[in-house]
């Protein structure tokens, strides 16, 4: 399936995946507004969701506000801190559930993450709903299998000037 201007698009962003990839690979931050524009690609944006983790310090609030101003609905949950001091904060299951819930109303789902855990989600969306699944991420920190299964892959590393701050 090609890209057409009348396609209904949903964009789902795994903030932590992109943030840490950009920081580790380039020591920079992601331009999430540019990522949204590239994902929509002059098609009909139905919904853009960005999934983030809130810390006890709350230092990310201004960042979440900036995402909202850029066109995202920001979904947050608290960082889990376990008795042994270990921490966990991810949205993999939440992103998968939202993608499945939205798939019947969309032509394209843009998954902004290189996490290989999403391979089965991509296959399910394609085979069950017939939606086009596009992936946007940094190739160097993306699952080869995820890239292979996606209908299209946008490597953010190929245009660092546009996608990094």
URFENRA-V161457 format. One record per backbone hydrogen bond with DSSP energy under -0.5 kcal/mol. CO is the residue of the C=O (numbers start at 1). NH is the residue of the N-H. Records with the same first field share a line. If there is no record, write none. Layout:
CO = NH ; NH
//
This chain:
4 = 7
7 = 9 ; 44
8 = 107 ; 108
9 = 46 ; 47
10 = 110
11 = 49
12 = 14 ; 112
13 = 15 ; 51
14 = 18
15 = 19
16 = 20
17 = 21
18 = 22
19 = 23
20 = 24
21 = 25
22 = 26 ; 27 ; 28
23 = 27
29 = 165
30 = 32
31 = 35
32 = 36
33 = 37
34 = 38
35 = 39
36 = 40
37 = 41
40 = 43
43 = 45
44 = 9 ; 46
47 = 11
48 = 73
49 = 13
50 = 52 ; 75
51 = 15 ; 16
52 = 77
54 = 79
58 = 61
60 = 64
61 = 65
62 = 66
63 = 67
64 = 68
65 = 69
66 = 70
67 = 72
68 = 71
72 = 74
73 = 50 ; 75
75 = 52
77 = 54
80 = 82 ; 88
82 = 85
86 = 82
88 = 80
91 = 95
92 = 96
93 = 97
94 = 98
95 = 99
96 = 100
97 = 101
98 = 102
99 = 103
100 = 104
102 = 105
103 = 106
107 = 132
108 = 10
109 = 111 ; 134
110 = 12 ; 112
111 = 113 ; 136
112 = 14
114 = 143
115 = 118
116 = 119
118 = 122
119 = 123
120 = 124
121 = 125
122 = 126
123 = 127
124 = 128 ; 129
125 = 129 ; 130 ; 131
126 = 130
132 = 109 ; 134
133 = 151 ; 152
134 = 111
135 = 154
136 = 113
137 = 139 ; 156
138 = 141
139 = 142
143 = 147
144 = 148
145 = 149
146 = 150
152 = 135
153 = 155
154 = 137 ; 156
155 = 158
156 = 159
157 = 160
159 = 162 ; 163
160 = 164
163 = 31
//
